[in-house]
Amino acid sequence: GFWKMIRKFFSRKIVIILLIQIMMLLWFSVSIQNFSIDVRYPVAPWVCVFYFINPFFAMVWQICVIFFFSDAPFLQYKEMYRMIRLGRKRWFWKMQGYVVGSSAALFFIEAGLSILLFLPCGIDWTWDWGRLLYTLAMTNVETEYSLLAVFPYTLMIRYTALEAMILLAVISIFLNIMTAEVIAIAGLLKGHAIGMGLVFGAALYVVAERNISREMPEVLYFSPYSWLNLDRIGMNSGYQIPLLYVLVFLAAGGLGLLLCWRSIYLKTDLLWMKED
């Protein structure tokens, strides 16, 4: 039941992911910490919104998600007995619940770690962006302190801090779910390597898209992992894509992949995978 899913989530994979993400967050936060100490401004808890604007950060994050769900469609030997006991349909929805819960947990753990690392400098528990983030957006501190994160003032105007965090959470969680679904579908069709290659290529494309879109801005429409950068979502032609497009794509894509996964799963003669 629920506790089995919790134990499944906290596997060796999550330990590896946590170590990678802690190193990434330390790398991105150290210069902000230095500035926070120098000006004596605590940081607001919304700082991770700006980490994802860096395409390298978004790429590494998504690769970690791919690694976490690399065992989809979760047909290891130990699951055979659970499926026999629960039945195919009930087992499938249990796994779908695991995917949704894990997708949300991965994001909120990331957001929590980004705040945790600033505890020595102090946290400004405000619903606003806070003095430090506004200062970073409106001055040339970004260059002086060699910041890896980017702080667009236009983003702060477009969204409140809470709106931006909720939107980032929705996009990230849906992308995580869709990543797991693509890998699961490919696995059921005996093309696990192809599925892994597709999502891994899409993650790498986040960096390439930043350069390609300068000449071909329409490629942003086909790079969903790039949408973790909230500054790319808006109404400016070329540089941004409409928020409605993003939300419809994620909802339709997530539902479509879910139905496809379920249909293939119920009709396929299952082959049990060896344990990791």
N, C-alpha and C positions, 0 to 999 in steps of 0.2 A: 504494500500500500504506500502511503505517503512517506513513511520513514525509509522504505526501500529506495524510493526515488531520491530522497535526500542523500542516502549513502552512495547511490550511483553517481550523483552529481559531484560529490566530494571524492573524486578518484585521483589517481596519479596525474591525470591530464590537467585537472584544475590547479594542482600544485605547480606544474610547469608553467601554465598560463599566468598564474599569480606572480611568479618570479619574473617572467618576461615583462608583464605589465608594470610591476613595481620599478623595474629598471628603466622602462620607458618613461614612467611618470616622474621618477627622480630626475632623469635627464631633462625633461621638459620643465620641471618646476623649480630647479635650483636657481636659475636666473631671476625668476619671479620672487622667490624667497629672499634673494639678496636685495632686490628692490624694495620689498615689503619691510625688511629690517632697516634699510637706509632711510626710508621716508616715514617709518613707523605707522603704516597703514595696514591693518589686517585685510586678508583677502576674503571676498564673498564666496559662498559655496558653489558658485556656478562656473567656476574656472574651466572645468573639463569641456564645456561647450566650445571653447576656443582652441583646445588641443586638437580637436577633430578637423579644424580648418587646415591644419598641416597635412598634406596628402600622405606623407610617410607614416605619420602616426595612425591615420585611418587605415592604411594598408596593413600595418603590423597588427593592429587590433583585429581586422577582419581575418587575417591569417590565423590568429589565435582562435577565433570562433570556428573556423573551418577545421582546425586541429581538434577542437573539442567535440565536434559532431562527425568526425571522420569515421566513426563506427556505425553510422546510420546505414541501413534501416534497423539496427539494433537486434540482429538475429544471431547473437552468440548462443552457444549451446545452453547456457544456464537459463536463457529465456524460453527455451522449448517447453520446459515444465510449467512455467507460468502461463504460456499460451494455451497449453492443453487444459490447464485448470480453469482459465478465464474464458477461453473461446477466442477465436480470431478477432471478432469485432470489438469485444471489450478490451482485449490486449492492445489493439491498434489505438483506441482512444486513450488508453493509459499512456502509451508512448507519445501520443500527440500532446497530452497534458505535460509530460516530461519535457518535450521540446519547447513548449510555450513557457513553462516555468523556468527552465534552464536559460532560455533566451533572455528573459527578464532579469534573472539573477545575475547573469554575466554582466549586463549593463549596469545594474545598480551596485554591484561590487566594484566595478570600474569607477563609477561616480563617487562611491564612498572612499575608495583609496585615494582619489585625487584630492579629497578634502582632508583625509587623515594626514597626509604628508605635510600639510600646512599648519597642523596643530602647534608646533613649536613657535611659529610666527604669529599665531593668533588667527581666529576666524571671525569675520564680520557677519554675524547671523542676521542678515537683512534680506528682505524680499526684493530689494533693488539690486542693481549690478555692483554697487559699492564704490567707495572712493578710489580704491586701488585700481580696479578694472577700468573705471572711467578715465583715470589718469593715464593708464597704459594705452588707451584708445585715442586720447586727444593730444598726446605729446610724442616726442621722438625717442622716448625711453626704449622702445623696441630695438632701435639701432644701438644705443649706448650700452645696453645690457646684453646684447646678442640673444634676444629672446627667440626661442624656437616656435612658440605659440604666436598666433596672429590675433589682433584685437580690433576688428573693424567697427568703427563707430556707427556705421550704417546698420549693422546688425543689432546694435543696442537700441537704435531708434525704432527699428522695425518690430522688435519683440521685447516684451518685458523679460526679466530674468527667468521667471517661472514659466512663461510661455515657451521660451527657447529650450529650457530643460525638458519640458513635457514633450515638445516636438522632437527633440533629439532622442528621447527615450522611445517614442513611438516608432520613429524611423529605424533606430538601431534594433529594437526588438523584432520588428517585422522582417528586417533584413536577415537577422539571425535565424528566424523561423524558416524563411525561404531558403536560406543556405542549407539547413538541415534537410528540407524537403527535396531539394535538387539532388543532394547526395543519396538520400534514401531511394528516390525513384530510380536513379542510375544503378544503384546497388541491386534493386529488384530485377532490373533488366540485364543483369550480369555485366554492367558497364561501370562498376564502381570507380575505376581509374579515370574514366571519361568524366563522370560527375565531379570528382575531385579536381580534375584539370579545368573544368568550366568555372567553378567557383574560385579556384586559385588564380586563374587567369583574370577573372573579373576583379579580384583584389589587387593584383599587380597593375591592372589597367587604371586604377585610381591615380597613380603617379603619371602614367603616360597621357591620360586624358587631359591633365592640366596643360600640357604642351600642345596636344593635338587640337584642343578646343579653341586655341587662339586663331587658327585658320579655319576650323570646321566646328563652330559652336554647337551645332546640332548633336554632336557625339555625346554631349552631357545627358541627353535624354536616354541614352543606352548604357549609362554607367551608374547604376543605382547605388553602389558603394560610395560614389562621390557625393551623394546627397547627405552624408554625415556632416559635410561642410554646410552649415545652415546659411552661410553667406552666398551660396550658389542657388538658393531658393528665393524667388521673388518675381518681379515683373520686368526687369531690365532685359531687353532682347539680346540674345547671344550669351551673355555672361551668366544669366540665371534662367531657371525654369519655373513654371508656375507651381505654387504649392498644391493646387487642386490636382495637377497631373501626378505629383509625387504620391499623394494620398490615395488616389484612385488606382495607380499602378500597384502600390503595396497591398491594398485591400484585394484587388482583383487577382494579382499574382499569388498572394498568399492563399486565397480561397481556391483558385484554380489548381495550384500545385498540391494542396491538401486533397482535393477530390481525385486528382490524378494518382497520387500516392495510394489513396484508399482503394481505388478501382483496381490498380495493378496488384496491390498486396492481396486483395481478396481472391484474385483469379490465378495467382502465380503458385506453382509448386515450389515451396520454400526449400532453400538449401541453407543449412545452419553453418555459420561461420565459426572458425576457431577462436578461442579466447585470446585476448591480447597478451 
